[in-house]
Amino acid sequence: MKDRAAAGERATVLIVDDHAIFRAGVKSELEQGVDVVGEASNVSEACRLISKLEPEVVLLDVHMPDGGGVEVIRRTLEGGGHLPRFLALSVSDAPEDVVEIVRAGARGYVTKTISGPDLIAAIDRVRQGDAVFSPKLAGFVLDAFAERPGPGEVDPELDLLTPREQEVLRLIARGYLYKEIARRLAISVKTVEAHVSAVLRKLQLSTRHELTSWAAARDLVDFD
């Protein structure tokens, strides 16, 4: 499959928010810069459309009546199918909301005061693998992920993994697709799958979601 971003094509986006009027407004703002391929008003509909439409970026409300953005990410990761980039778009700028959804797997977090052009730019950056936050929100994330083991400290579970398995673990936790990891590490997709299987087996985990949560709990997710 060709790299749409590298080819200069417009990003494909799914909007997830439980307010129809807000979705309509966001869609109108985005039409000049991205292709909105669908809209969802709840978690189940969002997961169904992610699988069906395979958007590159999901613009995701944090708070919805049936579980919100974290639940959408959790179910998508557990589903094992198409894995888009997630960009949270919320009225909330509470630190706990920002950190929770980033730990779940979102690549960025912006508030609903953002302008249309800035939102389009944020979507394009997230699509390309960047992490996108306003300065205030970035501070919350940096604080949450600041405490890392010192150079002399060893995590016995992490030490079970080979250096290449650790590389794959970190890329999976940052939301990269298997094909993106393969390209980044110059290995085959089948080799990536083998490394992921080995990591899950060694850490006694079952799903990509559990793997991502494990990495986030140990502050192994770098935002570069």
ZAMARGU-4260 file (C-alpha; in steps of 0.2 Angstrom, whole numbers, plus 5000, padded with zeros to 4 digits):
<rodrens>
0) 5000/5000/5000 | 5007/5017/4995 | 5011/5030/5008 | 4997/5043/5006 | 5006/5056/5016
5) 5022/5054/5006 | 5012/5056/4990 | 5005/5072/4996 | 4987/5066/4997 | 4974/5073/5010
10) 4973/5064/5026 | 4957/5053/5029 | 4949/5057/5045 | 4935/5050/5056 | 4926/5062/5068
15) 4920/5054/5084 | 4909/5065/5095 | 4892/5063/5103 | 4886/5080/5098 | 4880/5081/5080
20) 4881/5100/5079 | 4899/5100/5084 | 4903/5086/5072 | 4895/5096/5058 | 4905/5112/5063
25) 4922/5102/5063 | 4918/5094/5047 | 4915/5111/5039 | 4931/5118/5046 | 4941/5103/5040
30) 4934/5102/5022 | 4948/5113/5015 | 4962/5102/5021 | 4957/5084/5024 | 4945/5071/5019
35) 4932/5067/5032 | 4927/5049/5028 | 4914/5047/5042 | 4907/5052/5058 | 4902/5042/5074
40) 4892/5047/5089 | 4897/5033/5101 | 4911/5020/5105 | 4903/5006/5096 | 4899/5016/5080
45) 4917/5023/5081 | 4925/5006/5082 | 4914/4999/5068 | 4918/5013/5056 | 4937/5012/5060
50) 4937/4994/5054 | 4926/4998/5039 | 4933/5015/5033 | 4951/5013/5039 | 4954/5031/5042
55) 4972/5037/5044 | 4967/5049/5059 | 4953/5048/5071 | 4948/5064/5079 | 4942/5059/5096
60) 4931/5066/5109 | 4937/5062/5127 | 4921/5061/5136 | 4906/5052/5129 | 4892/5043/5138
65) 4897/5025/5134 | 4916/5026/5138 | 4923/5040/5128 | 4940/5041/5119 | 4950/5029/5130
70) 4937/5015/5127 | 4938/5018/5108 | 4957/5016/5108 | 4956/5001/5120 | 4944/4992/5108
75) 4953/4996/5093 | 4969/4990/5100 | 4961/4974/5106 | 4953/4971/5089 | 4970/4969/5081
80) 4964/4976/5064 | 4967/4993/5056 | 4976/5005/5069 | 4974/5023/5065 | 4982/5038/5073
85) 4971/5045/5087 | 4970/5064/5090 | 4960/5069/5105 | 4949/5085/5103 | 4941/5090/5119
90) 4933/5104/5129 | 4943/5098/5144 | 4961/5103/5148 | 4962/5094/5164 | 4979/5085/5167
95) 4971/5069/5171 | 4961/5068/5155 | 4976/5072/5144 | 4987/5060/5153 | 4974/5046/5153
100) 4971/5046/5134 | 4989/5048/5130 | 4993/5033/5140 | 4979/5024/5131 | 4988/5027/5114
105) 4983/5045/5108 | 4996/5054/5098 | 4990/5071/5103 | 4978/5081/5112 | 4970/5098/5107
110) 4956/5108/5115 | 4940/5113/5106 | 4946/5132/5105 | 4958/5127/5092 | 4956/5136/5075
115) 4952/5126/5059 | 4969/5129/5051 | 4978/5124/5067 | 4967/5108/5068 | 4971/5103/5050
120) 4989/5106/5054 | 4988/5095/5070 | 4979/5081/5060 | 4993/5081/5047 | 5007/5080/5060
125) 4999/5066/5069 | 4996/5057/5053 | 5015/5058/5050 | 5018/5051/5067 | 5022/5067/5077
130) 5015/5070/5094 | 5004/5086/5095 | 5000/5096/5111 | 4998/5114/5115 | 5012/5120/5126
135) 5001/5119/5142 | 4995/5102/5138 | 5013/5096/5133 | 5019/5101/5150 | 5006/5089/5158
140) 5012/5075/5147 | 5031/5078/5151 | 5027/5079/5169 | 5018/5062/5169 | 5032/5054/5159
145) 5047/5062/5167 | 5051/5049/5180 | 5062/5036/5172 | 5074/5024/5179 | 5092/5030/5182
150) 5106/5023/5171 | 5111/5010/5184 | 5093/5004/5187 | 5087/4988/5177 | 5069/4983/5175
155) 5070/4964/5176 | 5055/4961/5164 | 5062/4973/5151 | 5079/4965/5152 | 5070/4949/5146
160) 5069/4957/5129 | 5082/4958/5116 | 5087/4975/5110 | 5077/4973/5094 | 5062/4967/5104
165) 5063/4983/5114 | 5064/4994/5099 | 5048/4985/5092 | 5040/4987/5109 | 5043/5006/5110
170) 5036/5008/5092 | 5021/4998/5095 | 5017/5008/5111 | 5019/5024/5101 | 5006/5019/5089
175) 5016/5013/5074 | 5008/5000/5062 | 5017/4984/5058 | 5021/4990/5041 | 5028/5007/5047
180) 5039/4998/5060 | 5045/4986/5046 | 5050/5001/5035 | 5058/5011/5050 | 5069/4996/5055
185) 5072/4989/5038 | 5064/4972/5042 | 5049/4962/5035 | 5032/4964/5042 | 5033/4945/5046
190) 5048/4948/5057 | 5039/4962/5066 | 5025/4951/5069 | 5037/4938/5076 | 5045/4951/5087
195) 5028/4956/5094 | 5023/4938/5097 | 5040/4935/5107 | 5037/4951/5117 | 5019/4946/5122
200) 5025/4929/5127 | 5040/4935/5137 | 5030/4948/5146 | 5015/4936/5148 | 5003/4948/5139
205) 4989/4944/5127 | 4985/4960/5117 | 4993/4975/5109 | 4983/4986/5121 | 4990/4977/5136
210) 5008/4979/5129 | 5005/4998/5126 | 4998/4999/5144 | 5014/4990/5150 | 5025/5001/5141
215) 5016/5017/5147 | 5017/5012/5165 | 5036/5011/5164 | 5037/5027/5154 | 5044/5019/5139
220) 5034/5029/5127 | 5045/5043/5119 | 5037/5058/5110 | 5049/5064/5097
</rodrens>
